[in-house]
Amino acid sequence: MTSSQTNPDPRAVSPAWELLVPAASAPARARGRALQAALREAVRSGRLVPGTRLPSSRDLAADLGVSRGLITEAYEQLTAEGYLRSGRGAGTWVGDAVRAARPRARDLAPRSTGARADFVPGTPDVSLFPRAAWAAAQRGVLAELPHQELGYPDPRGLPRLRTALAELLARRRGVVADPERIVIVSGVSQATTVLGFVLHARGMREVGVENPGSPQHDSLYAAAGVTTVPVPMDDEGLSIGPLRESGVRCVVTTPAHQFPTGIAYSADRRAELLDWARSVDGFVLEDDYDGDFRYDRAPVGALQGLDPERVAYAGSVSKSLAPGLRLGWLLVPEALAEDVVERKRTMDLGHPTLDQALFARFVERGDYDRQLRRCQRAYRERRDTLVAALEEHFPGARVTGIAAGLHVIAALPEPYGPQERFLARVGAAGVAVRPLTDYAHARAGDSPYAHPGADDVEEPGVRLVLGYAHLSPARIQDGVRLMARAAATGRR
C-alpha cells in the first residue's frame, strides 16, 4: 500500500464519501465497524439517497486508504441488513428499504408560558436547588454504597431512606411513621395512581375530591379506572354533609394548606373528617404538597398523625428541591400496605436505588433541613412582596387564606371586573394568571362551594390564584405593576 493510500488526502475523495474519512482513520481493530456505522448512518440520514450507485470496493478502498477487504465486508453486511442491494456484475446500490429520516426527540415537559409576568401557580424556584451539597452527597454515596445495593431493590424503597424519612416526617409533620409502611414513589402523582389502582381492585369506583381542588386528580384516578366526585368546601374545610351524601368511601384532601383556596382545615373539621372515614370504613388520602412552608407560625401537623389507620399520607421533594427529581413517599394504613407495595412492584420494581441512597444521606446529614429553611426564607419574602405590591397597585384587594405555601388567593373588588374582561386585558399585556374558577370540579348545575358565605368566594369582582415562589421579588413587583396598568386600561 502506498503512502498516499495510508494517509489519504480528503480533498481527493469524492464529496459523497467524505463522511467516511473519519471512520477510515479509526484504530485498526475498530476500523471495520466504524466504516459500517458511518455508511449505515449516511443511508439513514438521507445523505446517500436510494438508487445511489456506490464505488467499487477496489476504488473506495483506494480513496480511503484502507484494505479492500474492509470495504467488501461493509458492503456485504449492509446488503444483508437491507441498506444496500447488489447484483452480480451490476455493482452495489443504496437500497429502497430505508425510508425514515433520523427522528428528533420532542420535549413535552411543561414549560413557562413565556409571558412577561408569569403568576401561574405550582412551580418552585428550581434555582434554589442545592447543587454543591447534592454533588457532595452523590460522591459520598458512590464511594460507600455496597455493590449488592445496585441489584433489584425492595419495592417499598431503600430501608435506609425509609428509616430517615420516618424520623424526618415524625419530627417535622407529626405523622405516625413506621418505616415498614413507607413506600418510595415518583412523586405524589404516582402515589395517587398507585392508590387509585388499589382502591379499584377493592371495588371502589369513586373517590371524593375537594372542590375547588387540583385538576390533576381527575386524570390520575381515571387512569386507574376510578371516577372523581367533587365535594364542596366551606370556610373550615371539606363540607361533611355533602361528603356523606356523595356515597364515596375515600376522599382526597390537602388539610394543612388547601389547594387552591389557601385555608387550613379547622381542628373540628379534621375530627369530623376522621369520624366520617371510620363510619364508612373508608380512607382519607392526604396530599401534604407544601406542608413545610408556613410563615406566620409553626406548620399544622399532618392529619395522618390523628389516625394512621384511616389516613394515607403522601409528600414529595417537588416543592423543596425540584420536581424533576421525581422523588416522593407514601405512608399507608396497614389495611392498604400489602396491596400498595404489590402495585408499586408491578409498576416499576421500585424506585432507583442511587437516587434513594443520595436523598437518604442528604436527610441524615441535615442538608434537607437546611434546604427547607432556605426555601422558607425565600418564599416568605416573595409572599410578603406580592401582598405589598397588591395593596399598592390594587386598592381594596384582599389576600385570603393562611400565610403559607407557594401561592395566594387575591380577591380584587368589583370595579376590576367582570372577570372575563380583566383576564383578557392582562393576558393581552403579557401577564399569565389563573382565576380561582379554573380549579372548580363542579358538575353541571353544581356550585364548587357549600354556601355563598364561604370566605365570600362568590362576591363580585375577580379572584386570582397567584403563584410567586418561582419569581424574584423584583419580578413580582414588576408583574403586579404591569397587571395593574393593564387592568386600569380596561376600566377607562
Secondary structure per residue as TSV (DSSP state, phi and psi in degrees):
chain	resnum	aa	ss	phi	psi
A	1	M	-	360.0	133.4
A	2	T	-	-75.9	167.0
A	3	S	H	-64.1	-33.7
A	4	S	H	-66.5	-30.5
A	5	Q	H	-73.8	-33.7
A	6	T	H	-69.7	-38.6
A	7	N	S	-125.4	78.6
A	8	P	-	-65.7	145.9
A	9	D	-	-84.3	116.4
A	10	P	G	-55.8	-28.9
A	11	R	G	-67.0	-22.0
A	12	A	G	-83.2	-11.1
A	13	V	S	-87.5	139.0
A	14	S	-	-57.2	142.6
A	15	P	G	-52.2	-33.3
A	16	A	G	-65.1	-19.4
A	17	W	G	-111.7	2.5
A	18	E	G	-58.8	-30.0
A	19	L	G	-67.7	-13.6
A	20	L	G	-90.8	-10.8
A	21	V	H	-61.6	-46.0
A	22	P	H	-59.5	-37.5
A	23	A	H	-66.2	-35.3
A	24	A	H	-67.6	-18.5
A	25	S	T	-94.9	4.5
A	26	A	S	-67.1	161.0
A	27	P	-	-54.9	150.7
A	28	A	H	-54.8	-43.7
A	29	R	H	-66.9	-27.5
A	30	A	H	-102.7	-0.2
A	31	R	H	-64.8	-42.3
A	32	G	H	-62.0	-47.2
A	33	R	H	-64.1	-36.8
A	34	A	H	-65.7	-40.8
A	35	L	H	-64.8	-42.2
A	36	Q	H	-62.2	-44.5
A	37	A	H	-63.9	-40.9
A	38	A	H	-67.4	-41.0
A	39	L	H	-68.3	-41.0
A	40	R	H	-60.2	-43.9
A	41	E	H	-68.0	-34.3
A	42	A	H	-62.9	-37.6
A	43	V	H	-71.8	-45.6
A	44	R	H	-59.3	-42.2
A	45	S	H	-77.2	-12.0
A	46	G	T	91.0	0.6
A	47	R	S	-67.6	-28.4
A	48	L	S	-113.2	106.2
A	49	V	-	-83.9	156.4
A	50	P	T	-54.0	137.4
A	51	G	T	94.5	-7.6
A	52	T	-	-70.6	130.0
A	53	R	E	-86.4	131.1
A	54	L	E	-88.4	152.2
A	55	P	-	-61.4	159.1
A	56	S	-	-63.8	155.5
A	57	S	H	-58.6	-36.1
A	58	R	H	-65.7	-47.1
A	59	D	H	-67.1	-43.1
A	60	L	H	-67.4	-37.0
A	61	A	H	-62.9	-40.0
A	62	A	H	-66.9	-42.0
A	63	D	H	-62.6	-39.9
A	64	L	H	-89.7	-12.7
A	65	G	T	74.1	35.2
A	66	V	S	-124.3	172.1
A	67	S	-	-72.5	149.9
A	68	R	H	-63.3	-31.4
A	69	G	H	-61.8	-36.0
A	70	L	H	-64.8	-40.7
A	71	I	H	-69.8	-42.9
A	72	T	H	-59.8	-43.0
A	73	E	H	-64.2	-40.1
A	74	A	H	-65.1	-45.1
A	75	Y	H	-59.1	-44.7
A	76	E	H	-65.0	-42.0
A	77	Q	H	-64.9	-45.5
A	78	L	H	-74.1	-24.8
A	79	T	H	-67.9	-42.7
A	80	A	H	-62.4	-33.5
A	81	E	H	-81.9	-13.1
A	82	G	T	99.5	0.2
A	83	Y	S	-76.0	-32.3
A	84	L	E	-121.9	163.3
A	85	R	E	-137.5	150.7
A	86	S	E	-149.6	159.7
A	87	G	E	-142.9	149.3
A	88	R	T	-58.7	121.3
A	89	G	T	76.8	-0.3
A	90	A	T	-107.3	-2.2
A	91	G	E	86.1	-170.3
A	92	T	E	-121.3	136.4
A	93	W	E	-130.3	157.3
A	94	V	E	-73.4	129.2
A	95	G	-	-75.9	174.9
A	96	D	S	-99.0	-1.0
A	97	A	-	-72.4	-31.6
A	98	V	-	-84.3	121.1
A	99	R	-	-119.2	-33.7
A	100	A	-	-80.0	131.2
A	101	A	-	-76.3	168.8
A	102	R	-	-60.2	123.6
A	103	P	-	-72.1	148.5
A	104	R	-	-106.6	131.3
A	105	A	-	-75.2	125.5
A	106	R	-	-86.7	151.3
A	107	D	-	-104.2	106.9
A	108	L	-	-100.7	10.5
A	109	A	S	-66.5	142.3
A	110	P	-	-64.1	133.1
A	111	R	-	-124.2	171.1
A	112	S	-	-59.3	149.4
A	113	T	-	-68.0	-15.3
A	114	G	-	78.9	10.1
A	115	A	-	-70.2	160.2
A	116	R	S	-65.1	-31.6
A	117	A	E	-141.3	119.3
A	118	D	E	-114.9	104.0
A	119	F	-	-103.9	17.7
A	120	V	-	-65.0	127.6
A	121	P	S	-79.1	166.5
A	122	G	S	108.7	-7.1
A	123	T	-	-112.4	127.2
A	124	P	-	-81.9	177.5
A	125	D	-	-89.3	98.9
A	126	V	G	-71.4	-12.9
A	127	S	G	-69.5	-14.8
A	128	L	G	-81.1	-2.1
A	129	F	-	-58.1	129.4
A	130	P	-	-80.4	77.8
A	131	R	H	-59.2	-44.6
A	132	A	H	-64.9	-47.1
A	133	A	H	-66.1	-37.4
A	134	W	H	-66.1	-41.9
A	135	A	H	-64.6	-39.5
A	136	A	H	-64.2	-41.7
A	137	A	H	-64.4	-37.8
A	138	Q	H	-64.5	-43.7
A	139	R	H	-62.1	-41.8
A	140	G	H	-63.1	-41.3
A	141	V	H	-66.1	-45.3
A	142	L	H	-62.6	-29.6
A	143	A	H	-78.0	-29.9
A	144	E	H	-110.7	-14.4
A	145	L	-	-68.1	124.4
A	146	P	-	-63.2	148.5
A	147	H	G	-57.8	-38.9
A	148	Q	G	-65.2	-20.0
A	149	E	G	-70.2	-13.0
A	150	L	G	-87.1	1.9
A	151	G	S	-78.1	-171.2
A	152	Y	S	-61.8	132.2
A	153	P	-	-87.7	167.3
A	154	D	-	-61.2	125.5
A	155	P	T	-61.4	-21.1
A	156	R	T	-71.6	-27.9
A	157	G	-	127.3	167.8
A	158	L	-	-62.8	126.2
A	159	P	H	-53.8	-36.6
A	160	R	H	-60.6	-42.5
A	161	L	H	-71.8	-41.9
A	162	R	H	-62.6	-35.6
A	163	T	H	-67.7	-44.7
A	164	A	H	-64.1	-40.0
A	165	L	H	-68.1	-36.8
A	166	A	H	-59.4	-42.7
A	167	E	H	-68.2	-43.3
A	168	L	H	-63.2	-48.4
A	169	L	H	-69.0	-36.2
A	170	A	H	-65.0	-40.2
A	171	R	H	-74.1	-43.3
A	172	R	H	-92.4	-32.1
A	173	R	H	-118.7	-0.5
A	174	G	-	69.4	25.1
A	175	V	-	-82.9	159.4
A	176	V	-	-91.4	101.9
A	177	A	-	-111.2	104.0
A	178	D	-	-96.5	118.1
A	179	P	G	-54.9	-26.3
A	180	E	G	-71.6	-15.4
A	181	R	G	-107.7	5.8
A	182	I	E	-91.7	130.8
A	183	V	E	-120.2	126.0
A	184	I	E	-81.3	129.1
A	185	V	E	-131.5	171.1
A	186	S	S	-87.9	63.9
A	187	G	H	85.9	172.4
A	188	V	H	-64.1	-28.9
A	189	S	H	-61.0	-44.9
A	190	Q	H	-69.2	-36.3
A	191	A	H	-57.4	-42.9
A	192	T	H	-63.1	-45.0
A	193	T	H	-66.3	-42.3
A	194	V	H	-59.2	-47.7
A	195	L	H	-62.4	-37.6
A	196	G	H	-59.9	-44.6
A	197	F	H	-64.0	-40.1
A	198	V	H	-65.5	-44.0
A	199	L	H	-63.4	-41.9
A	200	H	H	-60.6	-43.4
A	201	A	H	-63.4	-24.0
A	202	R	T	-90.8	7.5
A	203	G	T	90.3	5.6
A	204	M	-	-90.2	120.7
A	205	R	-	-107.0	-4.2
A	206	E	E	-136.5	147.4
A	207	V	E	-137.7	137.2
A	208	G	E	-77.8	146.3
A	209	V	E	-133.4	149.3
A	210	E	E	-63.8	141.9
A	211	N	E	-133.4	108.7
A	212	P	S	-74.4	160.9
A	213	G	-	-167.3	-170.9
A	214	S	-	-67.5	127.0
A	215	P	T	-70.5	-13.5
A	216	Q	H	-71.0	-24.9
A	217	H	H	-59.9	-36.9
A	218	D	H	-57.1	-51.4
A	219	S	H	-73.2	-35.0
A	220	L	H	-65.2	-45.1
A	221	Y	H	-73.3	-34.3
A	222	A	H	-60.3	-34.6
A	223	A	H	-62.3	-24.9
A	224	A	T	-98.3	6.7
A	225	G	T	80.8	20.3
A	226	V	-	-114.4	135.0
A	227	T	E	-94.8	138.4
A	228	T	E	-89.1	139.6
A	229	V	E	-116.3	113.9
A	230	P	E	-66.3	132.4
A	231	V	E	-121.4	125.3
A	232	P	E	-69.5	158.9
A	233	M	E	-104.0	154.2
A	234	D	E	-126.4	-166.8
A	235	D	T	-78.5	2.8
A	236	E	T	-112.2	-10.1
A	237	G	E	138.5	-154.8
A	238	L	E	-61.7	132.5
A	239	S	-	-78.1	119.8
A	240	I	H	-70.9	-38.0
A	241	G	H	-57.2	-56.8
A	242	P	H	-60.3	-30.3
A	243	L	H	-63.5	-45.4
A	244	R	H	-63.8	-39.8
A	245	E	H	-68.9	-23.3
A	246	S	H	-68.1	-28.1
A	247	G	-	84.2	-0.5
A	248	V	-	-75.2	159.7
A	249	R	S	-116.5	-0.6
A	250	C	E	-137.8	145.8
A	251	V	E	-144.4	142.2
A	252	V	E	-95.4	131.8
A	253	T	E	-136.1	158.8
A	254	T	-	-128.4	70.5
A	255	P	-	-71.2	-27.8
A	256	A	S	-71.8	-34.7
A	257	H	S	-159.4	90.0
A	258	Q	-	-59.9	134.9
A	259	F	T	-103.9	123.1
A	260	P	T	-105.7	-3.0
A	261	T	T	-65.4	-22.4
A	262	G	-	84.1	6.1
A	263	I	-	-84.0	160.7
A	264	A	-	-106.5	134.5
A	265	Y	-	-57.8	138.4
A	266	S	-	-71.6	161.3
A	267	A	H	-60.8	-40.5
A	268	D	H	-63.8	-41.7
A	269	R	H	-68.0	-35.7
A	270	R	H	-59.9	-46.1
A	271	A	H	-63.5	-41.7
A	272	E	H	-64.9	-37.4
A	273	L	H	-64.3	-42.2
A	274	L	H	-69.9	-36.8
A	275	D	H	-60.0	-41.9
A	276	W	H	-60.0	-45.9
A	277	A	H	-60.3	-40.8
A	278	R	H	-67.5	-38.0
A	279	S	H	-68.9	-28.2
A	280	V	T	-104.8	6.7
A	281	D	T	53.2	48.9
A	282	G	-	-120.6	-163.3
A	283	F	E	-139.9	151.6
A	284	V	E	-107.4	129.6
A	285	L	E	-103.6	106.1
A	286	E	E	-95.5	117.4
A	287	D	E	-98.7	104.2
A	288	D	-	-96.5	63.0
A	289	Y	T	-68.8	-29.1
A	290	D	T	-143.8	33.8
A	291	G	T	-62.4	-18.6
A	292	D	T	-78.9	-13.1
A	293	F	-	-107.2	89.8
A	294	R	B	-125.3	132.2
A	295	Y	S	-108.7	-15.3
A	296	D	S	-105.5	-9.0
A	297	R	S	-169.4	178.0
A	298	A	S	-65.9	143.0
A	299	P	-	-59.8	145.7
A	300	V	-	-68.6	136.2
A	301	G	-	-63.8	161.1
A	302	A	-	-67.5	148.1
A	303	L	G	-61.3	-32.0
A	304	Q	G	-57.1	-31.8
A	305	G	G	-63.6	-20.1
A	306	L	G	-82.4	-28.5
A	307	D	-	-159.2	83.0
A	308	P	T	-65.7	-12.3
A	309	E	T	-90.7	-6.0
A	310	R	T	-118.1	-6.6
A	311	V	E	-121.6	125.1
A	312	A	E	-95.5	126.5
A	313	Y	E	-112.5	128.0
A	314	A	E	-125.3	142.1
A	315	G	E	-153.8	175.4
A	316	S	E	-160.6	176.8
A	317	V	S	-98.6	11.1
A	318	S	T	-62.5	-34.0
A	319	K	T	-93.9	-20.8
A	320	S	T	-98.1	-29.9
A	321	L	T	-118.0	-75.3
A	322	A	-	-168.8	138.4
A	323	P	G	-61.1	-31.2
A	324	G	G	-66.4	-13.4
A	325	L	G	-71.2	-23.6
A	326	R	-	49.2	60.0
A	327	L	-	-136.1	120.9
A	328	G	E	-151.6	-173.1
A	329	W	E	-145.9	153.1
A	330	L	E	-133.7	120.9
A	331	L	E	-106.8	116.0
A	332	V	-	-114.8	150.6
A	333	P	-	-61.7	155.0
A	334	E	H	-58.2	-35.6
A	335	A	H	-64.2	-23.5
A	336	L	H	-104.7	-12.6
A	337	A	H	-57.9	-51.0
A	338	E	H	-62.0	-42.8
A	339	D	H	-67.5	-38.3
A	340	V	H	-65.5	-43.5
A	341	V	H	-63.5	-42.2
A	342	E	H	-65.8	-39.9
A	343	R	H	-65.0	-41.2
A	344	K	H	-61.9	-41.0
A	345	R	H	-61.7	-44.2
A	346	T	H	-74.3	-20.2
A	347	M	H	-75.3	-47.2
A	348	D	H	-153.1	10.2
A	349	L	S	65.1	10.0
A	350	G	S	113.8	160.3
A	351	H	S	-76.2	151.8
A	352	P	-	-54.3	129.0
A	353	T	H	-64.1	-43.8
A	354	L	H	-61.0	-42.5
A	355	D	H	-62.0	-40.3
A	356	Q	H	-66.9	-44.5
A	357	A	H	-64.1	-37.7
A	358	L	H	-63.8	-47.1
A	359	F	H	-67.9	-35.5
A	360	A	H	-59.2	-46.3
A	361	R	H	-63.2	-39.6
A	362	F	H	-60.8	-41.0
A	363	V	H	-71.4	-46.6
A	364	E	H	-60.4	-36.3
A	365	R	T	-87.4	2.9
A	366	G	T	85.1	2.1
A	367	D	H	-66.1	-34.8
A	368	Y	H	-69.7	-39.7
A	369	D	H	-61.0	-41.2
A	370	R	H	-63.7	-39.6
A	371	Q	H	-64.5	-40.7
A	372	L	H	-62.9	-41.2
A	373	R	H	-65.4	-39.4
A	374	R	H	-62.8	-46.8
A	375	C	H	-63.9	-40.1
A	376	Q	H	-62.6	-41.8
A	377	R	H	-62.7	-45.7
A	378	A	H	-65.5	-44.7
A	379	Y	H	-72.5	-33.0
A	380	R	H	-64.4	-42.8
A	381	E	H	-61.3	-40.2
A	382	R	H	-71.5	-37.0
A	383	R	H	-64.3	-44.9
A	384	D	H	-59.0	-40.3
A	385	T	H	-63.3	-43.3
A	386	L	H	-64.9	-44.8
A	387	V	H	-60.9	-44.6
A	388	A	H	-64.1	-40.1
A	389	A	H	-66.8	-38.8
A	390	L	H	-65.0	-41.3
A	391	E	H	-62.6	-36.5
A	392	E	H	-73.7	-44.4
A	393	H	H	-98.6	-15.1
A	394	F	S	-128.7	77.3
A	395	P	T	-54.3	133.2
A	396	G	T	89.5	-4.4
A	397	A	-	-71.4	147.9
A	398	R	E	-123.6	138.9
A	399	V	E	-103.2	121.6
A	400	T	E	-107.6	166.5
A	401	G	S	89.6	170.4
A	402	I	-	-78.2	162.0
A	403	A	S	-80.4	88.5
A	404	A	B	-161.5	167.8
A	405	G	T	73.5	-154.8
A	406	L	T	-121.7	11.7
A	407	H	E	-151.5	163.5
A	408	V	E	-130.7	159.6
A	409	I	E	-101.1	121.1
A	410	A	E	-108.5	119.4
A	411	A	E	-101.2	111.2
A	412	L	E	-94.6	137.9
A	413	P	-	-66.9	169.9
A	414	E	G	-53.6	-38.8
A	415	P	G	-57.2	-19.7
A	416	Y	G	-85.3	-8.0
A	417	G	-	-85.7	-175.6
A	418	P	-	-68.6	159.6
A	419	Q	H	-60.2	-40.0
A	420	E	H	-61.5	-41.4
A	421	R	H	-68.2	-41.0
A	422	F	H	-59.3	-48.1
A	423	L	H	-62.6	-38.4
A	424	A	H	-64.8	-42.2
A	425	R	H	-64.4	-50.0
A	426	V	H	-70.7	-32.3
A	427	G	H	-64.3	-41.1
A	428	A	H	-65.7	-25.8
A	429	A	T	-85.2	0.6
A	430	G	T	89.8	23.2
A	431	V	E	-108.5	122.0
A	432	A	E	-95.3	118.0
A	433	V	-	-137.4	162.0
A	434	R	E	-125.3	129.9
A	435	P	E	-78.0	157.7
A	436	L	G	-59.7	-31.7
A	437	T	G	-63.5	-19.4
A	438	D	G	-66.5	-16.7
A	439	Y	G	-105.3	13.7
A	440	A	-	-83.8	134.6
A	441	H	-	-99.1	7.8
A	442	A	-	-55.8	137.2
A	443	R	-	-78.7	168.8
A	444	A	T	-54.7	128.2
A	445	G	T	85.3	-7.7
A	446	D	-	-93.6	157.5
A	447	S	-	-103.5	141.2
A	448	P	S	-75.5	1.2
A	449	Y	B	-124.4	148.6
A	450	A	S	-70.1	-32.0
A	451	H	S	-160.3	155.9
A	452	P	T	-61.4	-20.6
A	453	G	T	-86.3	6.1
A	454	A	S	-70.4	90.3
A	455	D	T	58.8	26.0
A	456	D	T	56.8	34.8
A	457	V	T	-70.1	-19.0
A	458	E	T	-100.4	17.8
A	459	E	S	-68.7	155.2
A	460	P	S	-64.0	158.6
A	461	G	S	116.4	-150.3
A	462	V	E	-127.6	133.8
A	463	R	E	-123.6	120.1
A	464	L	E	-116.3	146.2
A	465	V	E	-103.4	107.6
A	466	L	E	-109.1	115.0
A	467	G	E	-84.8	141.5
A	468	Y	-	-133.3	-12.9
A	469	A	T	-61.4	-33.6
A	470	H	T	-85.8	0.1
A	471	L	S	-111.3	140.6
A	472	S	-	-70.9	157.6
A	473	P	H	-53.8	-40.0
A	474	A	H	-64.1	-41.4
A	475	R	H	-70.0	-31.9
A	476	I	H	-63.3	-47.4
A	477	Q	H	-61.6	-44.7
A	478	D	H	-64.1	-39.6
A	479	G	H	-66.5	-42.1
A	480	V	H	-67.0	-39.1
A	481	R	H	-62.0	-43.2
A	482	L	H	-65.8	-39.9
A	483	M	H	-65.3	-40.8
A	484	A	H	-65.9	-38.2
A	485	R	H	-65.2	-40.9
A	486	A	H	-66.8	-39.7
A	487	A	H	-66.7	-38.5
A	488	A	H	-64.7	-36.6
A	489	T	H	-60.9	-38.3
A	490	G	H	-72.7	-18.3
A	491	R	H	-92.4	-8.3
A	492	R	-	-69.2	360.0
